């Protein structure tokens, strides 16, 4: 055998060993121990192999970024399997402004709270009824809002920023680029496809609807999933092939978007009649998902087996209204109608931090991280203010008037920059961005 061929074989074998090690470490660090053990056994890799946390994700993200750059330069191309045209540049891996906070680190935090940067705000638009929910696209280029008037508005963030400039050179800028009308009852939640120009909505009319926002004339859904319950929350799997629905039924509904087949967990715990799901969200890799329910419990589900792996009595005296994973997929942030915002370790189920000082007892309050996870934002209903905490110290560092008339219902933060939106009972949508 020639030396060059042997060297290539050895190099390929080394690459396979490195890949196997990264896969095992990634599954193990994502708390998917059974899967990690199976891969380790099949590939003769140590289950305790050392690898930097999120190393596999970082490499995949860089590879996808290179691939997308090559596609944009015409080096390669790909088709969209749902049959719609893809807007240029949509679906790219967002670049983060800073490394996410390590909440697992043991450190002295007293007196180390950071100041939340000043923001400017602008009224964007109004629905004809209450603005109930909002969601940014994964790349931060779009934001959508849903209303009790059954409509959905889609905004382009670059046009919002242009509208907020002191002097618009080309006259008034209209940031609303699409408006969809296809539901019969109020919109509860929205989500964007992770790669393609598809927006989904969950509604009280018991449907999940798919809208192609690359088509300028599209007003109605090109695909509909009919559920049997009020669809309270929706979340795309990171692959884009599955959609989770949180409904008035206590068990999340998992749909294959190509076959419409619905899957229910065969290993669901006993849940009382007050277990309707207020929110459901996937981790960044799809290895786990979380439900926040009316019975005040957070439930963590295995993303492969759909088995409930942990129940956390997070807000037992009141509804759990929101739940979001941290970027490292090790913690989940929850809020409830008991006026608390809490951070939980998903590996142990233990309370890590509690963010106090905001009252929310009536509306489906949201608690969210900013894009760097350095701050937590939520709502104070009586004062109609945005409340902001330092995520690490849990100190309240700011309270801002929401500028809505009456309590605002929803808050969504951009995944890529210092910007967020608020939606109000006054029907209005406001955009907030860091002052330059």
ZAMARGU-4260 file (C-alpha; in steps of 0.2 Angstrom, whole numbers, plus 5000, padded with zeros to 4 digits):
<rodrens>
0) 5000/5000/5000 | 5007/5017/4995 | 5012/5029/5010 | 5000/5042/5005 | 4985/5030/5005
5) 4990/5024/5022 | 4991/5041/5029 | 4974/5045/5022 | 4967/5030/5030 | 4975/5034/5047
10) 4969/5052/5045 | 4951/5047/5042 | 4952/5035/5057 | 4958/5049/5068 | 4944/5060/5062
15) 4931/5047/5065 | 4937/5045/5083 | 4937/5063/5086 | 4919/5064/5079 | 4913/5050/5090
20) 4921/5058/5105 | 4912/5074/5102 | 4895/5065/5099 | 4897/5055/5115 | 4902/5071/5125
25) 4888/5081/5118 | 4875/5068/5122 | 4882/5066/5139 | 4882/5085/5143 | 4865/5087/5136
30) 4859/5074/5149 | 4855/5061/5136 | 4864/5048/5146 | 4856/5033/5138 | 4860/5039/5120
35) 4878/5043/5125 | 4880/5026/5133 | 4874/5018/5117 | 4885/5028/5105 | 4900/5025/5117
40) 4897/5006/5117 | 4895/5005/5098 | 4910/5015/5094 | 4921/5009/5108 | 4923/5027/5115
45) 4925/5031/5133 | 4909/5038/5141 | 4920/5050/5151 | 4929/5057/5136 | 4934/5075/5139
50) 4928/5089/5127 | 4925/5107/5129 | 4906/5110/5132 | 4897/5114/5116 | 4912/5110/5105
55) 4902/5100/5093 | 4889/5113/5091 | 4902/5126/5088 | 4910/5116/5074 | 4893/5113/5066
60) 4889/5131/5067 | 4905/5136/5059 | 4903/5123/5045 | 4885/5128/5042 | 4891/5146/5041
65) 4904/5142/5028 | 4892/5132/5018 | 4880/5146/5018 | 4893/5158/5012 | 4897/5146/4998
70) 4879/5145/4993 | 4878/5164/4993 | 4893/5165/4981 | 4885/5152/4970 | 4897/5138/4974
75) 4883/5126/4979 | 4864/5126/4981 | 4850/5117/4990 | 4831/5115/4988 | 4818/5119/5000
80) 4808/5103/5004 | 4792/5112/5008 | 4791/5119/4990 | 4793/5138/4994 | 4807/5150/4989
85) 4819/5155/5002 | 4823/5173/5005 | 4841/5177/5003 | 4851/5175/5019 | 4837/5169/5030
90) 4840/5155/5042 | 4859/5158/5045 | 4867/5154/5062 | 4866/5170/5072 | 4882/5177/5078
95) 4881/5180/5097 | 4887/5197/5105 | 4895/5188/5120 | 4897/5171/5128 | 4882/5166/5138
100) 4883/5166/5157 | 4889/5151/5166 | 4876/5149/5179 | 4884/5133/5185 | 4900/5142/5191
105) 4901/5144/5210 | 4907/5162/5212 | 4904/5177/5224 | 4891/5189/5216 | 4888/5202/5229
110) 4890/5219/5223 | 4894/5213/5205 | 4878/5217/5196 | 4879/5225/5179 | 4869/5240/5173
115) 4857/5237/5159 | 4860/5248/5144 | 4848/5262/5140 | 4836/5258/5126 | 4825/5269/5115
120) 4808/5263/5110 | 4796/5266/5096 | 4777/5262/5093 | 4777/5250/5077 | 4759/5246/5073
125) 4743/5241/5080 | 4731/5226/5079 | 4712/5229/5079 | 4712/5220/5096 | 4724/5214/5110
130) 4741/5210/5104 | 4744/5193/5112 | 4761/5186/5107 | 4777/5189/5098 | 4792/5179/5092
135) 4809/5184/5083 | 4816/5173/5069 | 4831/5163/5074 | 4842/5175/5064 | 4834/5190/5072
140) 4830/5198/5055 | 4811/5196/5057 | 4798/5198/5072 | 4780/5192/5071 | 4765/5197/5082
145) 4748/5188/5084 | 4732/5196/5090 | 4715/5193/5097 | 4709/5200/5080 | 4715/5183/5073
150) 4728/5192/5062 | 4747/5190/5061 | 4759/5204/5057 | 4777/5201/5051 | 4790/5215/5053
155) 4807/5216/5045 | 4819/5222/5059 | 4831/5232/5047 | 4816/5242/5042 | 4811/5245/5060
160) 4828/5252/5063 | 4827/5263/5048 | 4811/5269/5054 | 4819/5274/5071 | 4832/5285/5063
165) 4830/5303/5067 | 4828/5308/5048 | 4821/5295/5036 | 4829/5300/5019 | 4816/5291/5008
170) 4801/5296/5017 | 4790/5286/5029 | 4796/5268/5031 | 4783/5254/5033 | 4791/5240/5044
175) 4776/5228/5042 | 4780/5217/5027 | 4766/5204/5028 | 4749/5203/5036 | 4741/5186/5037
180) 4723/5182/5040 | 4718/5164/5041 | 4712/5160/5059 | 4695/5160/5066 | 4700/5164/5084
185) 4714/5173/5094 | 4732/5169/5091 | 4741/5161/5106 | 4759/5158/5100 | 4771/5159/5085
190) 4787/5151/5079 | 4799/5152/5064 | 4805/5138/5055 | 4824/5136/5059 | 4830/5136/5041
195) 4816/5141/5029 | 4804/5156/5027 | 4789/5148/5036 | 4780/5155/5051 | 4768/5145/5061
200) 4754/5150/5073 | 4744/5141/5086 | 4726/5147/5089 | 4711/5145/5100 | 4703/5138/5084
205) 4712/5122/5087 | 4724/5124/5072 | 4742/5126/5068 | 4744/5136/5052 | 4760/5137/5041
210) 4763/5153/5032 | 4776/5156/5018 | 4782/5174/5021 | 4794/5173/5006 | 4778/5176/4995
215) 4773/5194/4995 | 4755/5191/4990 | 4752/5176/5002 | 4738/5180/5015 | 4733/5163/5020
220) 4741/5147/5026 | 4748/5134/5014 | 4747/5120/5027 | 4736/5117/5042 | 4737/5105/5056
225) 4720/5102/5065 | 4721/5098/5083 | 4707/5093/5095 | 4711/5106/5108 | 4715/5125/5110
230) 4733/5126/5104 | 4741/5137/5117 | 4759/5136/5112 | 4770/5130/5097 | 4789/5126/5095
235) 4798/5120/5080 | 4811/5106/5082 | 4828/5112/5077 | 4828/5100/5062 | 4812/5109/5056
240) 4803/5092/5053 | 4793/5092/5069 | 4782/5104/5078 | 4777/5103/5097 | 4760/5109/5102
245) 4755/5114/5120 | 4736/5113/5121 | 4722/5112/5134 | 4727/5093/5134 | 4740/5090/5148
250) 4752/5080/5136 | 4761/5089/5123 | 4757/5085/5105 | 4771/5081/5093 | 4767/5083/5074
255) 4777/5077/5059 | 4775/5091/5047 | 4776/5080/5032 | 4764/5067/5037 | 4753/5077/5050
260) 4755/5062/5061 | 4753/5066/5079 | 4763/5057/5093 | 4759/5057/5111 | 4770/5051/5125
265) 4767/5033/5130 | 4776/5036/5147 | 4767/5052/5153 | 4765/5055/5171 | 4748/5057/5180
270) 4743/5075/5177 | 4727/5082/5185 | 4713/5091/5175 | 4722/5108/5178 | 4737/5103/5168
275) 4734/5113/5152 | 4750/5118/5144 | 4754/5137/5144 | 4771/5136/5135 | 4782/5123/5126
280) 4799/5125/5121 | 4813/5115/5113 | 4832/5115/5118 | 4843/5122/5104 | 4848/5104/5099
285) 4831/5096/5101 | 4837/5084/5114 | 4824/5090/5127 | 4809/5100/5128 | 4800/5109/5143
290) 4781/5112/5146 | 4775/5125/5158 | 4757/5121/5164 | 4742/5128/5173 | 4745/5117/5188
295) 4761/5126/5191 | 4773/5112/5186 | 4787/5112/5174 | 4790/5096/5165 | 4805/5091/5156
300) 4803/5078/5141 | 4816/5068/5132 | 4817/5074/5114 | 4819/5057/5107 | 4808/5045/5118
305) 4795/5059/5123 | 4796/5052/5140 | 4794/5064/5155 | 4811/5064/5163 | 4808/5076/5177
310) 4793/5086/5185 | 4798/5102/5194 | 4784/5110/5206 | 4790/5127/5201 | 4775/5138/5204
315) 4763/5126/5213 | 4751/5139/5220 | 4748/5147/5203 | 4750/5144/5184 | 4767/5142/5176
320) 4766/5154/5162 | 4783/5153/5153 | 4798/5142/5151 | 4814/5145/5141 | 4831/5135/5141
325) 4848/5143/5143 | 4859/5142/5128 | 4870/5128/5136 | 4854/5118/5139 | 4858/5115/5157
330) 4845/5127/5165 | 4827/5133/5162 | 4820/5150/5166 | 4802/5150/5172 | 4788/5163/5177
335) 4772/5161/5185 | 4756/5169/5191 | 4764/5169/5209 | 4774/5184/5204 | 4790/5174/5204
340) 4804/5171/5190 | 4815/5156/5194 | 4830/5148/5186 | 4831/5129/5188 | 4845/5116/5186
345) 4837/5103/5174 | 4849/5090/5179 | 4844/5090/5198 | 4828/5099/5197 | 4834/5112/5210
350) 4831/5130/5211 | 4847/5140/5206 | 4841/5158/5207 | 4825/5168/5210 | 4821/5185/5203
355) 4809/5194/5214 | 4801/5212/5213 | 4788/5210/5199 | 4770/5207/5201 | 4761/5196/5188
360) 4745/5187/5194 | 4733/5189/5179 | 4741/5188/5162 | 4751/5175/5153 | 4767/5184/5159
365) 4784/5180/5150 | 4801/5180/5158 | 4815/5180/5145 | 4834/5182/5144 | 4842/5196/5134
370) 4853/5189/5120 | 4869/5187/5130 | 4859/5180/5145 | 4867/5193/5156 | 4850/5200/5161
375) 4832/5193/5164 | 4817/5204/5158 | 4799/5202/5164 | 4783/5212/5168 | 4776/5221/5183
380) 4757/5222/5180 | 4751/5235/5193 | 4764/5248/5188 | 4764/5243/5169 | 4783/5242/5169
385) 4797/5232/5162 | 4808/5224/5176 | 4826/5219/5173 | 4837/5209/5184 | 4856/5205/5183
390) 4854/5186/5178 | 4869/5181/5189 | 4866/5191/5205 | 4847/5191/5204 | 4848/5210/5209
395) 4834/5221/5201 | 4844/5233/5191 | 4831/5243/5181 | 4812/5247/5180 | 4806/5256/5164
400) 4788/5262/5160 | 4782/5251/5146 | 4774/5266/5137 | 4758/5255/5134 | 4741/5260/5140
405) 4737/5247/5152 | 4747/5232/5156 | 4757/5224/5142 | 4755/5205/5139 | 4770/5199/5131
410) 4789/5202/5130 | 4801/5194/5117 | 4819/5197/5115 | 4830/5196/5100 | 4842/5181/5099
415) 4855/5191/5091 | 4856/5209/5098 | 4850/5221/5111 | 4833/5223/5105 | 4815/5217/5111
420) 4797/5219/5108 | 4782/5222/5119 | 4764/5218/5115 | 4749/5226/5124 | 4731/5225/5129
425) 4731/5243/5121 | 4733/5233/5104 | 4750/5241/5101 | 4767/5234/5097 | 4783/5243/5103
430) 4801/5240/5098 | 4815/5243/5110 | 4834/5244/5105 | 4849/5249/5114 | 4853/5267/5112
435) 4869/5271/5102
</rodrens>
